[in-house]
Amino acid sequence: MAENEWIAMQDQKNSTKTEAAYQLLRRDILTTRLMPGAPLKLSALRGTYGVGWTPLREALSRLEAERLVTAISNRGFAVAPVSRAELEDLARARMVVEIPLFQESMEKGGREWEDAVVTAHYRLARCKTAVDDPSDAAVDQWDENHEAFHAALLSAATSSWLLRFRSTISDQLRRHHRFLGLAPTLRAAAGLKDGYEEAMNALREAMAIEHHTAIMEAALDRDVERAKALMTAHIGYTLHVYVHSEDGDANKDVARAGSLKAVAG
């Protein structure tokens, strides 16, 4: 084998390993199995994911560019933190990007779009929420179908740049949603009562299928103003949950938890 062919094969192998490490780390960050603020030590990651040093460093650099990972001077990497300020900023950004996409989708969507929205809603309606089943599998399924429903609502829009921005915002919000869903569960697991019922009620309301049904019906009726108002209110529910679940020590509790599975069982 010629030297240049061997080099090309090695480059391809390294690229494949880097992509695998990137996808695995990204999945676990978005689902908060790697918690906000958690240190990302290469030795531990290597043991967990079975990937070498170089692919891990390259994957972490890609995730840093996506603001899912932060580089700490002389201390390596950590999962990017979440905060109320960032949540508010993300909610504003989502409204700026998603509402015009939603309107365009309603105006341009045909029968295929309608079928996609109805199908996505049906799948979401069949999911248990984290309030009813806080297991990893149930939360993953709801999260996936919830994202699919909102993607279906926007699927007739044609602005590639806005859709790309929306995807980035959605990824960041997924981490916040998982964090917010976890905080009330931590209180339940710890047997704490103060604020627990209010937080769980806020979470139940935010995840209720009725809000999604109302948005779907308004969209299919092409009632643009009503649909936009419902979507705006829907985007605000996440912050509403955070306000009820925040206790000043939530980030510490989450860091101690280690993973969603440690709480949900």
GIJO-V804236 format. One record per residue. N is the residue number from 0. RES is the residue in one small letter. PSI is psi in radians with two decimals (NA if undefined). OMEGA is omega as a letter, one per 30 degrees, with the letter a starting at -180 (none if undefined). Layout:
n=(N/N)
res=(RES/RES)
psi=(PSI/PSI)
omega=(OMEGA/OMEGA)
This chain:
n=(0/1/2/3/4/5/6/7/8/9/10/11/12/13/14/15/16/17/18/19/20/21/22/23/24/25/26/27/28/29/30/31/32/33/34/35/36/37/38/39/40/41/42/43/44/45/46/47/48/49/50/51/52/53/54/55/56/57/58/59/60/61/62/63/64/65/66/67/68/69/70/71/72/73/74/75/76/77/78/79/80/81/82/83/84/85/86/87/88/89/90/91/92/93/94/95/96/97/98/99/100/101/102/103/104/105/106/107/108/109/110/111/112/113/114/115/116/117/118/119/120/121/122/123/124/125/126/127/128/129/130/131/132/133/134/135/136/137/138/139/140/141/142/143/144/145/146/147/148/149/150/151/152/153/154/155/156/157/158/159/160/161/162/163/164/165/166/167/168/169/170/171/172/173/174/175/176/177/178/179/180/181/182/183/184/185/186/187/188/189/190/191/192/193/194/195/196/197/198/199/200/201/202/203/204/205/206/207/208/209/210/211/212/213/214/215/216/217/218/219/220/221/222/223/224/225/226/227/228/229/230/231/232/233/234/235/236/237/238/239/240/241/242/243/244/245/246/247/248/249/250/251/252/253/254/255/256/257/258/259/260/261/262/263/264)
res=(m/a/e/n/e/w/i/a/m/q/d/q/k/n/s/t/k/t/e/a/a/y/q/l/l/r/r/d/i/l/t/t/r/l/m/p/g/a/p/l/k/l/s/a/l/r/g/t/y/g/v/g/w/t/p/l/r/e/a/l/s/r/l/e/a/e/r/l/v/t/a/i/s/n/r/g/f/a/v/a/p/v/s/r/a/e/l/e/d/l/a/r/a/r/m/v/v/e/i/p/l/f/q/e/s/m/e/k/g/g/r/e/w/e/d/a/v/v/t/a/h/y/r/l/a/r/c/k/t/a/v/d/d/p/s/d/a/a/v/d/q/w/d/e/n/h/e/a/f/h/a/a/l/l/s/a/a/t/s/s/w/l/l/r/f/r/s/t/i/s/d/q/l/r/r/h/h/r/f/l/g/l/a/p/t/l/r/a/a/a/g/l/k/d/g/y/e/e/a/m/n/a/l/r/e/a/m/a/i/e/h/h/t/a/i/m/e/a/a/l/d/r/d/v/e/r/a/k/a/l/m/t/a/h/i/g/y/t/l/h/v/y/v/h/s/e/d/g/d/a/n/k/d/v/a/r/a/g/s/l/k/a/v/a/g)
psi=(2.32/2.64/-0.71/-0.55/-0.70/-0.75/-0.72/-0.69/-0.72/-0.71/-0.71/-0.72/-0.79/-0.69/-0.73/-0.74/-0.69/-0.76/-0.72/-0.78/-0.73/-0.83/-0.73/-0.82/-0.74/-0.77/-0.81/-0.44/-0.78/-0.57/0.05/0.39/-0.54/1.87/2.65/2.28/-0.14/2.39/2.54/1.47/2.25/-0.67/-0.72/-0.72/-0.65/-0.72/-0.65/-0.76/-0.14/0.65/2.57/3.05/-0.86/-0.86/-0.64/-0.80/-0.75/-0.70/-0.74/-0.62/-0.69/-0.72/-0.53/-0.67/-0.48/0.03/0.48/-0.28/2.56/2.50/2.25/2.18/2.17/0.18/0.08/-2.45/2.79/2.71/2.39/2.39/2.91/2.71/2.83/-0.68/-0.74/-0.65/-0.77/-0.72/-0.75/-0.68/-0.72/-0.77/-0.69/-0.74/-0.75/-0.69/-0.78/-0.60/-0.80/-0.65/-0.72/-0.77/-0.78/-0.70/-0.73/-0.64/-0.54/-0.32/2.42/-2.69/-0.70/-0.74/-0.79/-0.78/-0.70/-0.71/-0.81/-0.74/-0.77/-0.67/-0.73/-0.78/-0.69/-0.71/-0.46/-0.11/2.52/2.51/2.96/-0.43/-0.70/-0.57/1.72/0.24/2.72/-0.79/-0.76/-0.74/-0.73/-0.76/-0.78/-0.77/-0.78/-0.78/-0.54/-0.79/-0.70/-0.64/-0.83/-0.63/-0.66/-0.70/-0.54/0.01/-0.25/-0.09/2.67/-0.04/1.81/-0.63/-0.79/-0.67/-0.62/-0.77/-0.71/-0.68/-0.73/-0.80/-0.73/-0.72/-0.77/-0.70/-0.54/-0.72/-0.72/-0.70/-0.76/-0.69/-0.77/-0.61/-0.49/-0.62/-0.86/-0.60/-0.66/-0.71/-0.74/-0.78/-0.58/-0.09/0.36/2.50/-0.62/2.05/-0.11/-0.83/-0.71/-0.71/-0.74/-0.65/-0.70/-0.70/-0.74/-0.75/-0.74/-0.57/-0.02/2.45/-0.42/-0.67/-0.74/-0.62/-0.77/-0.71/-0.79/-0.83/-0.74/-0.69/-0.80/-0.51/-0.08/0.55/1.42/-0.83/-0.74/-0.75/-0.74/-0.69/-0.73/-0.71/-0.69/-0.78/-0.70/-0.73/-0.58/-0.25/-0.59/-0.77/-0.64/-0.74/-0.75/-0.76/-0.68/-0.43/-0.27/2.34/0.17/-0.43/0.22/-0.75/-0.64/-0.72/-0.75/-0.75/-0.66/-0.50/-0.64/-0.73/2.81/-0.62/-0.58/-0.48/-0.83/-0.46/NA)
omega=(l/a/a/l/l/l/l/l/l/l/l/l/l/l/l/l/l/l/l/l/l/a/a/l/a/l/a/l/a/l/l/l/l/a/l/l/a/l/a/a/a/a/l/l/l/l/a/a/l/a/a/a/a/l/l/l/a/l/l/l/l/a/l/l/l/l/l/l/l/l/a/a/l/a/l/a/l/l/l/a/l/a/l/l/l/l/l/l/l/l/l/l/l/l/a/a/a/a/l/l/l/l/l/a/l/a/a/a/l/a/a/l/l/l/a/l/a/l/l/l/l/a/l/a/a/a/l/l/l/l/a/a/a/l/l/a/a/a/l/a/l/a/a/a/l/l/l/l/a/l/l/l/a/a/l/l/a/a/a/a/l/l/l/l/a/l/l/l/a/l/l/l/l/l/l/l/a/l/a/l/a/a/l/l/l/l/a/a/a/l/a/a/a/l/a/a/l/l/a/l/l/l/l/a/a/a/a/a/a/l/a/l/l/l/l/a/l/l/a/l/a/l/a/a/l/a/l/l/l/l/l/l/a/l/a/a/a/l/l/l/a/a/a/a/a/l/l/a/a/a/l/l/a/l/l/a/l/l/l/a/a/l/a/l/none)
